[in-house]
Amino acid sequence: MSGGALMTSIHTKESPRQLTSKSAYLALLCSLPVLLVFALLGDWHTGIGAAICCGLVILVVMVRWDLRKRWWFWAVILFGVALQVPIVLLVPWANRGLTGISVLPLGALDYGVVYGCVKLAEKMADRSEGSSSPS
């Protein structure tokens, strides 16, 4: 009977949400205020980069929303935002050769880094929870 209890505990654990076009549009909509702030400050091109990075972080949060009640999740998200500051400041966003297609690999890498940080923290948290529980 303990095997059945083990199977139900695995299946009741929330799984990550699927990334859909609806969630991508919602993340874009939520990152528009960042673009507007930069536009009001007179740095429209940097605002585009900041909005892209903000949207990618929002996508990671949407995909891993099942971890929202854990403090380390939000700490890792803040760390991911801190990792994106050099991207926003160092990439020449005003360059006319920088098109949406050329930014796509940078965006995919950026998403992967933030998502990878969340996955690494999740594995470390699961490992520490597993070692602290009595056998």
DOLUM-301221 format. One record per residue: x, y, z of N, C-alpha, C in turn; residue number from 1; residue in one letter. Coordinates in Angstrom, 2 decimals, always signed. Layout:
residues N
+---------+---------+---------+---------+---------+---------+---------+---------+---------+-------+-------+
|     npx |     npy |     npz |    capx |    capy |    capz |     cpx |     cpy |     cpz | vexfi | kemar |
+---------+---------+---------+---------+---------+---------+---------+---------+---------+-------+-------+
|       X |       Y |       Z |       X |       Y |       Z |       X |       Y |       Z |   NUM |     A |
...
+---------+---------+---------+---------+---------+---------+---------+---------+---------+-------+-------+
end
This chain:
residues 135
+---------+---------+---------+---------+---------+---------+---------+---------+---------+-------+-------+
|     npx |     npy |     npz |    capx |    capy |    capz |     cpx |     cpy |     cpz | vexfi | kemar |
+---------+---------+---------+---------+---------+---------+---------+---------+---------+-------+-------+
|   +0.80 |   -1.19 |   +0.00 |   +0.00 |   +0.00 |   +0.00 |   +0.85 |   +1.26 |   +0.00 |     1 |     M |
|   +2.06 |   +1.19 |   +0.52 |   +2.89 |   +2.38 |   +0.55 |   +3.29 |   +2.81 |   -0.86 |     2 |     S |
|   +3.33 |   +1.86 |   -1.80 |   +3.63 |   +2.21 |   -3.19 |   +2.55 |   +3.08 |   -3.79 |     3 |     G |
|   +1.28 |   +2.83 |   -3.44 |   +0.19 |   +3.65 |   -3.94 |   +0.25 |   +5.06 |   -3.39 |     4 |     G |
|   +0.63 |   +5.18 |   -2.12 |   +0.76 |   +6.51 |   -1.52 |   +1.90 |   +7.27 |   -2.19 |     5 |     A |
|   +2.95 |   +6.56 |   -2.54 |   +4.08 |   +7.20 |   -3.21 |   +3.65 |   +7.70 |   -4.58 |     6 |     L |
|   +2.88 |   +6.93 |   -5.30 |   +2.45 |   +7.34 |   -6.63 |   +1.52 |   +8.55 |   -6.58 |     7 |     M |
|   +0.65 |   +8.60 |   -5.58 |   -0.25 |   +9.75 |   -5.52 |   +0.49 |  +11.02 |   -5.14 |     8 |     T |
|   +1.54 |  +10.91 |   -4.33 |   +2.28 |  +12.11 |   -3.97 |   +3.03 |  +12.67 |   -5.18 |     9 |     S |
|   +3.46 |  +11.81 |   -6.06 |   +4.14 |  +12.27 |   -7.27 |   +3.16 |  +12.96 |   -8.20 |    10 |     I |
|   +1.97 |  +12.39 |   -8.35 |   +1.01 |  +12.94 |   -9.29 |   +0.30 |  +14.20 |   -8.78 |    11 |     H |
|   +0.30 |  +14.42 |   -7.49 |   -0.37 |  +15.62 |   -6.98 |   +0.55 |  +16.82 |   -7.00 |    12 |     T |
|   +1.84 |  +16.61 |   -7.20 |   +2.78 |  +17.73 |   -7.27 |   +2.48 |  +18.53 |   -8.53 |    13 |     K |
|   +2.40 |  +19.86 |   -8.36 |   +2.09 |  +20.71 |   -9.51 |   +3.25 |  +20.66 |  -10.50 |    14 |     E |
|   +2.92 |  +20.65 |  -11.76 |   +3.94 |  +20.65 |  -12.79 |   +4.03 |  +22.04 |  -13.41 |    15 |     S |
|   +5.14 |  +22.34 |  -14.06 |   +5.27 |  +23.65 |  -14.70 |   +4.21 |  +23.87 |  -15.77 |    16 |     P |
|   +3.81 |  +25.11 |  -15.91 |   +2.82 |  +25.45 |  -16.94 |   +3.48 |  +25.43 |  -18.31 |    17 |     R |
|   +2.66 |  +25.20 |  -19.32 |   +3.14 |  +25.23 |  -20.69 |   +3.24 |  +26.66 |  -21.18 |    18 |     Q |
|   +4.23 |  +26.95 |  -21.98 |   +4.41 |  +28.27 |  -22.56 |   +3.56 |  +28.35 |  -23.83 |    19 |     L |
|   +2.61 |  +29.28 |  -23.85 |   +1.73 |  +29.44 |  -25.00 |   +1.88 |  +30.84 |  -25.56 |    20 |     T |
|   +1.28 |  +31.07 |  -26.70 |   +1.32 |  +32.41 |  -27.28 |   +0.55 |  +33.40 |  -26.41 |    21 |     S |
|   -0.50 |  +32.91 |  -25.75 |   -1.26 |  +33.77 |  -24.84 |   -0.38 |  +34.26 |  -23.69 |    22 |     K |
|   +0.43 |  +33.37 |  -23.12 |   +1.31 |  +33.78 |  -22.04 |   +2.40 |  +34.72 |  -22.54 |    23 |     S |
|   +2.87 |  +34.53 |  -23.77 |   +3.87 |  +35.44 |  -24.33 |   +3.29 |  +36.83 |  -24.54 |    24 |     A |
|   +2.06 |  +36.90 |  -25.04 |   +1.42 |  +38.21 |  -25.22 |   +1.15 |  +38.89 |  -23.88 |    25 |     Y |
|   +0.79 |  +38.11 |  -22.88 |   +0.55 |  +38.66 |  -21.56 |   +1.85 |  +39.20 |  -20.95 |    26 |     L |
|   +2.94 |  +38.48 |  -21.13 |   +4.25 |  +38.94 |  -20.64 |   +4.67 |  +40.22 |  -21.36 |    27 |     A |
|   +4.40 |  +40.28 |  -22.66 |   +4.70 |  +41.50 |  -23.42 |   +3.88 |  +42.68 |  -22.90 |    28 |     L |
|   +2.62 |  +42.43 |  -22.64 |   +1.75 |  +43.48 |  -22.12 |   +2.21 |  +43.96 |  -20.74 |    29 |     L |
|   +2.64 |  +43.02 |  -19.91 |   +3.11 |  +43.38 |  -18.56 |   +4.45 |  +44.11 |  -18.59 |    30 |     C |
|   +5.24 |  +43.93 |  -19.64 |   +6.53 |  +44.60 |  -19.71 |   +6.46 |  +45.96 |  -20.41 |    31 |     S |
|   +5.31 |  +46.32 |  -20.94 |   +5.17 |  +47.62 |  -21.59 |   +5.41 |  +48.81 |  -20.67 |    32 |     L |
|   +5.01 |  +48.77 |  -19.39 |   +5.33 |  +49.91 |  -18.52 |   +6.83 |  +50.19 |  -18.41 |    33 |     P |
|   +7.65 |  +49.16 |  -18.47 |   +9.11 |  +49.36 |  -18.43 |   +9.55 |  +50.15 |  -19.66 |    34 |     V |
|   +9.02 |  +49.78 |  -20.82 |   +9.33 |  +50.50 |  -22.05 |   +8.86 |  +51.96 |  -21.96 |    35 |     L |
|   +7.69 |  +52.18 |  -21.41 |   +7.17 |  +53.54 |  -21.29 |   +8.00 |  +54.40 |  -20.35 |    36 |     L |
|   +8.50 |  +53.81 |  -19.26 |   +9.36 |  +54.56 |  -18.34 |  +10.64 |  +54.99 |  -19.04 |    37 |     V |
|  +11.26 |  +54.09 |  -19.77 |  +12.48 |  +54.44 |  -20.49 |  +12.19 |  +55.46 |  -21.59 |    38 |     F |
|  +11.04 |  +55.35 |  -22.24 |  +10.68 |  +56.32 |  -23.28 |  +10.49 |  +57.70 |  -22.68 |    39 |     A |
|   +9.88 |  +57.76 |  -21.52 |   +9.71 |  +59.06 |  -20.86 |  +11.04 |  +59.65 |  -20.40 |    40 |     L |
|  +12.00 |  +58.79 |  -20.08 |  +13.32 |  +59.27 |  -19.69 |  +14.18 |  +59.62 |  -20.90 |    41 |     L |
|  +13.69 |  +59.37 |  -22.10 |  +14.40 |  +59.74 |  -23.32 |  +15.33 |  +58.69 |  -23.87 |    42 |     G |
|  +15.26 |  +57.47 |  -23.39 |  +16.13 |  +56.40 |  -23.87 |  +15.29 |  +55.25 |  -24.40 |    43 |     D |
|  +14.60 |  +55.51 |  -25.48 |  +13.66 |  +54.57 |  -26.09 |  +14.31 |  +53.23 |  -26.43 |    44 |     W |
|  +15.51 |  +53.28 |  -27.02 |  +16.15 |  +52.04 |  -27.49 |  +16.55 |  +51.13 |  -26.33 |    45 |     H |
|  +17.08 |  +51.70 |  -25.26 |  +17.40 |  +50.89 |  -24.09 |  +16.13 |  +50.35 |  -23.46 |    46 |     T |
|  +15.05 |  +51.10 |  -23.55 |  +13.77 |  +50.65 |  -23.03 |  +13.26 |  +49.41 |  -23.75 |    47 |     G |
|  +13.56 |  +49.32 |  -25.04 |  +13.18 |  +48.12 |  -25.79 |  +13.89 |  +46.89 |  -25.21 |    48 |     I |
|  +15.19 |  +47.03 |  -24.97 |  +15.95 |  +45.93 |  -24.39 |  +15.48 |  +45.58 |  -22.99 |    49 |     G |
|  +15.20 |  +46.61 |  -22.19 |  +14.72 |  +46.37 |  -20.83 |  +13.36 |  +45.69 |  -20.85 |    50 |     A |
|  +12.50 |  +46.08 |  -21.77 |  +11.17 |  +45.46 |  -21.86 |  +11.29 |  +44.00 |  -22.31 |    51 |     A |
|  +12.20 |  +43.71 |  -23.21 |  +12.41 |  +42.33 |  -23.65 |  +12.89 |  +41.48 |  -22.47 |    52 |     I |
|  +13.88 |  +41.98 |  -21.73 |  +14.40 |  +41.24 |  -20.58 |  +13.34 |  +41.07 |  -19.51 |    53 |     C |
|  +12.57 |  +42.11 |  -19.27 |  +11.48 |  +42.04 |  -18.29 |  +10.43 |  +41.01 |  -18.71 |    54 |     C |
|  +10.10 |  +41.01 |  -19.98 |   +9.12 |  +40.04 |  -20.49 |   +9.60 |  +38.61 |  -20.35 |    55 |     G |
|  +10.90 |  +38.39 |  -20.55 |  +11.44 |  +37.04 |  -20.40 |  +11.40 |  +36.58 |  -18.95 |    56 |     L |
|  +11.67 |  +37.48 |  -18.02 |  +11.57 |  +37.12 |  -16.60 |  +10.12 |  +36.81 |  -16.25 |    57 |     V |
|   +9.20 |  +37.60 |  -16.77 |   +7.77 |  +37.35 |  -16.52 |   +7.37 |  +35.99 |  -17.08 |    58 |     I |
|   +7.91 |  +35.61 |  -18.24 |   +7.62 |  +34.29 |  -18.79 |   +8.12 |  +33.17 |  -17.88 |    59 |     L |
|   +9.32 |  +33.34 |  -17.33 |   +9.85 |  +32.32 |  -16.42 |   +8.95 |  +32.22 |  -15.19 |    60 |     V |
|   +8.52 |  +33.37 |  -14.66 |   +7.63 |  +33.36 |  -13.49 |   +6.32 |  +32.68 |  -13.84 |    61 |     V |
|   +5.79 |  +32.94 |  -15.03 |   +4.52 |  +32.32 |  -15.43 |   +4.66 |  +30.80 |  -15.58 |    62 |     M |
|   +5.79 |  +30.37 |  -16.15 |   +5.99 |  +28.94 |  -16.36 |   +6.19 |  +28.21 |  -15.04 |    63 |     V |
|   +6.89 |  +28.83 |  -14.10 |   +7.17 |  +28.19 |  -12.81 |   +6.33 |  +28.78 |  -11.68 |    64 |     R |
|   +5.11 |  +29.17 |  -11.96 |   +4.22 |  +29.77 |  -10.98 |   +3.93 |  +28.82 |   -9.82 |    65 |     W |
|   +4.13 |  +27.54 |  -10.01 |   +3.90 |  +26.57 |   -8.94 |   +4.88 |  +26.76 |   -7.78 |    66 |     D |
|   +5.97 |  +27.47 |   -8.00 |   +6.98 |  +27.69 |   -6.96 |   +6.80 |  +29.03 |   -6.25 |    67 |     L |
|   +5.72 |  +29.73 |   -6.50 |   +5.54 |  +31.11 |   -6.02 |   +5.52 |  +31.23 |   -4.50 |    68 |     R |
|   +5.22 |  +30.17 |   -3.78 |   +5.12 |  +30.24 |   -2.32 |   +6.46 |  +30.00 |   -1.62 |    69 |     K |
|   +7.49 |  +29.77 |   -2.40 |   +8.81 |  +29.50 |   -1.83 |   +9.66 |  +30.77 |   -1.90 |    70 |     R |
|  +10.30 |  +31.10 |   -0.81 |  +11.08 |  +32.33 |   -0.75 |  +12.26 |  +32.32 |   -1.70 |    71 |     W |
|  +12.88 |  +31.16 |   -1.87 |  +14.06 |  +31.09 |   -2.72 |  +13.72 |  +31.34 |   -4.19 |    72 |     W |
|  +12.49 |  +31.05 |   -4.59 |  +12.08 |  +31.31 |   -5.98 |  +12.19 |  +32.79 |   -6.29 |    73 |     F |
|  +11.67 |  +33.62 |   -5.39 |  +11.70 |  +35.06 |   -5.63 |  +13.12 |  +35.60 |   -5.50 |    74 |     W |
|  +13.94 |  +34.99 |   -4.66 |  +15.35 |  +35.39 |   -4.57 |  +16.08 |  +35.08 |   -5.88 |    75 |     A |
|  +15.78 |  +33.93 |   -6.46 |  +16.41 |  +33.56 |   -7.74 |  +15.91 |  +34.47 |   -8.86 |    76 |     V |
|  +14.64 |  +34.83 |   -8.84 |  +14.12 |  +35.75 |   -9.85 |  +14.82 |  +37.10 |   -9.75 |    77 |     I |
|  +15.02 |  +37.59 |   -8.53 |  +15.76 |  +38.85 |   -8.35 |  +17.20 |  +38.72 |   -8.84 |    78 |     L |
|  +17.81 |  +37.56 |   -8.61 |  +19.15 |  +37.31 |   -9.13 |  +19.15 |  +37.31 |  -10.65 |    79 |     F |
|  +18.12 |  +36.71 |  -11.25 |  +18.00 |  +36.72 |  -12.71 |  +17.83 |  +38.12 |  -13.27 |    80 |     G |
|  +17.09 |  +38.95 |  -12.57 |  +16.94 |  +40.35 |  -13.00 |  +18.28 |  +41.06 |  -12.91 |    81 |     V |
|  +19.04 |  +40.79 |  -11.85 |  +20.36 |  +41.40 |  -11.71 |  +21.31 |  +40.95 |  -12.82 |    82 |     A |
|  +21.17 |  +39.71 |  -13.26 |  +21.99 |  +39.22 |  -14.38 |  +21.65 |  +39.93 |  -15.68 |    83 |     L |
|  +20.44 |  +40.45 |  -15.79 |  +20.03 |  +41.09 |  -17.04 |  +20.43 |  +42.55 |  -17.14 |    84 |     Q |
|  +20.82 |  +43.16 |  -16.05 |  +21.22 |  +44.57 |  -16.08 |  +22.38 |  +44.80 |  -17.05 |    85 |     V |
|  +23.44 |  +43.97 |  -17.03 |  +24.51 |  +44.18 |  -18.02 |  +24.03 |  +44.01 |  -19.47 |    86 |     P |
|  +23.09 |  +43.12 |  -19.70 |  +22.57 |  +42.93 |  -21.05 |  +21.89 |  +44.21 |  -21.52 |    87 |     I |
|  +21.08 |  +44.78 |  -20.65 |  +20.34 |  +45.99 |  -21.02 |  +21.30 |  +47.16 |  -21.24 |    88 |     V |
|  +22.32 |  +47.25 |  -20.41 |  +23.21 |  +48.41 |  -20.49 |  +24.31 |  +48.27 |  -21.53 |    89 |     L |
|  +24.74 |  +47.06 |  -21.85 |  +25.89 |  +46.88 |  -22.74 |  +25.53 |  +46.63 |  -24.20 |    90 |     L |
|  +24.36 |  +46.11 |  -24.47 |  +23.97 |  +45.85 |  -25.87 |  +23.58 |  +47.18 |  -26.52 |    91 |     V |
|  +24.14 |  +47.46 |  -27.70 |  +23.80 |  +48.71 |  -28.39 |  +22.41 |  +48.62 |  -29.04 |    92 |     P |
|  +21.38 |  +48.89 |  -28.30 |  +20.01 |  +48.72 |  -28.76 |  +19.65 |  +49.69 |  -29.88 |    93 |     W |
|  +20.37 |  +50.81 |  -29.99 |  +20.06 |  +51.79 |  -31.03 |  +20.65 |  +51.40 |  -32.39 |    94 |     A |
|  +21.44 |  +50.34 |  -32.46 |  +22.03 |  +49.88 |  -33.70 |  +20.95 |  +49.44 |  -34.68 |    95 |     N |
|  +20.95 |  +50.02 |  -35.85 |  +19.92 |  +49.69 |  -36.85 |  +20.04 |  +48.25 |  -37.36 |    96 |     R |
|  +21.19 |  +47.65 |  -37.24 |  +21.38 |  +46.27 |  -37.67 |  +20.82 |  +45.26 |  -36.68 |    97 |     G |
|  +20.41 |  +45.73 |  -35.53 |  +19.88 |  +44.86 |  -34.49 |  +18.37 |  +44.70 |  -34.71 |    98 |     L |
|  +18.00 |  +43.63 |  -35.37 |  +16.59 |  +43.38 |  -35.68 |  +16.02 |  +42.35 |  -34.71 |    99 |     T |
|  +14.73 |  +42.11 |  -34.84 |  +14.08 |  +41.11 |  -33.99 |  +14.68 |  +39.73 |  -34.15 |   100 |     G |
|  +15.06 |  +39.37 |  -35.38 |  +15.65 |  +38.06 |  -35.64 |  +17.03 |  +37.97 |  -35.01 |   101 |     I |
|  +17.79 |  +39.05 |  -35.04 |  +19.13 |  +39.01 |  -34.47 |  +19.10 |  +39.03 |  -32.94 |   102 |     S |
|  +18.02 |  +39.50 |  -32.34 |  +17.89 |  +39.53 |  -30.88 |  +17.37 |  +38.19 |  -30.36 |   103 |     V |
|  +16.77 |  +37.39 |  -31.22 |  +16.18 |  +36.12 |  -30.80 |  +17.15 |  +35.18 |  -30.09 |   104 |     L |
|  +18.38 |  +34.97 |  -30.59 |  +19.31 |  +34.10 |  -29.85 |  +19.66 |  +34.66 |  -28.47 |   105 |     P |
|  +19.80 |  +35.97 |  -28.37 |  +20.08 |  +36.59 |  -27.08 |  +18.91 |  +36.40 |  -26.12 |   106 |     L |
|  +17.70 |  +36.53 |  -26.63 |  +16.51 |  +36.31 |  -25.81 |  +16.39 |  +34.87 |  -25.35 |   107 |     G |
|  +16.67 |  +33.93 |  -26.26 |  +16.60 |  +32.51 |  -25.89 |  +17.65 |  +32.17 |  -24.84 |   108 |     A |
|  +18.85 |  +32.73 |  -24.99 |  +19.90 |  +32.51 |  -24.01 |  +19.53 |  +33.13 |  -22.67 |   109 |     L |
|  +18.97 |  +34.31 |  -22.71 |  +18.54 |  +35.01 |  -21.50 |  +17.47 |  +34.21 |  -20.77 |   110 |     D |
|  +16.47 |  +33.75 |  -21.49 |  +15.41 |  +32.91 |  -20.90 |  +16.01 |  +31.65 |  -20.30 |   111 |     Y |
|  +16.92 |  +31.03 |  -21.03 |  +17.54 |  +29.80 |  -20.56 |  +18.35 |  +29.99 |  -19.29 |   112 |     G |
|  +19.04 |  +31.12 |  -19.19 |  +19.83 |  +31.38 |  -17.99 |  +18.92 |  +31.56 |  -16.77 |   113 |     V |
|  +17.88 |  +32.37 |  -16.90 |  +16.98 |  +32.61 |  -15.78 |  +16.24 |  +31.32 |  -15.41 |   114 |     V |
|  +15.74 |  +30.59 |  -16.40 |  +15.05 |  +29.33 |  -16.13 |  +16.00 |  +28.31 |  -15.52 |   115 |     Y |
|  +17.24 |  +28.28 |  -16.02 |  +18.24 |  +27.37 |  -15.47 |  +18.57 |  +27.68 |  -14.02 |   116 |     G |
|  +18.62 |  +28.96 |  -13.68 |  +18.85 |  +29.34 |  -12.28 |  +17.71 |  +28.85 |  -11.40 |   117 |     C |
|  +16.48 |  +28.97 |  -11.88 |  +15.33 |  +28.50 |  -11.11 |  +15.39 |  +26.98 |  -10.95 |   118 |     V |
|  +15.72 |  +26.26 |  -12.02 |  +15.79 |  +24.79 |  -11.96 |  +16.90 |  +24.34 |  -11.01 |   119 |     K |
|  +18.05 |  +25.03 |  -11.06 |  +19.16 |  +24.68 |  -10.17 |  +18.77 |  +24.92 |   -8.72 |   120 |     L |
|  +18.15 |  +26.04 |   -8.44 |  +17.71 |  +26.33 |   -7.07 |  +16.66 |  +25.33 |   -6.61 |   121 |     A |
|  +15.78 |  +24.92 |   -7.52 |  +14.75 |  +23.94 |   -7.17 |  +15.39 |  +22.60 |   -6.81 |   122 |     E |
|  +16.39 |  +22.17 |   -7.58 |  +17.06 |  +20.91 |   -7.28 |  +17.80 |  +20.98 |   -5.95 |   123 |     K |
|  +18.43 |  +22.13 |   -5.70 |  +19.15 |  +22.29 |   -4.42 |  +18.17 |  +22.31 |   -3.25 |   124 |     M |
|  +17.02 |  +22.96 |   -3.42 |  +16.02 |  +23.01 |   -2.35 |  +15.43 |  +21.64 |   -2.11 |   125 |     A |
|  +15.15 |  +20.89 |   -3.17 |  +14.61 |  +19.53 |   -3.02 |  +15.62 |  +18.62 |   -2.33 |   126 |     D |
|  +16.87 |  +18.79 |   -2.66 |  +17.91 |  +17.98 |   -2.05 |  +18.04 |  +18.29 |   -0.57 |   127 |     R |
|  +18.00 |  +19.58 |   -0.22 |  +18.12 |  +19.93 |   +1.20 |  +16.88 |  +19.52 |   +1.99 |   128 |     S |
|  +15.71 |  +19.59 |   +1.37 |  +14.49 |  +19.13 |   +2.04 |  +14.51 |  +17.62 |   +2.22 |   129 |     E |
|  +15.04 |  +16.92 |   +1.25 |  +15.12 |  +15.46 |   +1.34 |  +16.10 |  +15.00 |   +2.39 |   130 |     G |
|  +17.21 |  +15.73 |   +2.58 |  +18.20 |  +15.31 |   +3.56 |  +17.79 |  +15.71 |   +4.98 |   131 |     S |
|  +16.93 |  +16.74 |   +5.11 |  +16.53 |  +17.16 |   +6.45 |  +15.34 |  +16.38 |   +6.99 |   132 |     S |
|  +14.62 |  +15.67 |   +6.13 |  +13.47 |  +14.90 |   +6.60 |  +13.94 |  +13.59 |   +7.23 |   133 |     S |
|  +13.29 |  +13.16 |   +8.31 |  +13.70 |  +11.92 |   +8.96 |  +13.36 |  +10.70 |   +8.10 |   134 |     P |
|  +14.21 |   +9.69 |   +8.13 |  +13.99 |   +8.50 |   +7.32 |  +13.17 |   +7.47 |   +7.99 |   135 |     S |
+---------+---------+---------+---------+---------+---------+---------+---------+---------+-------+-------+
end
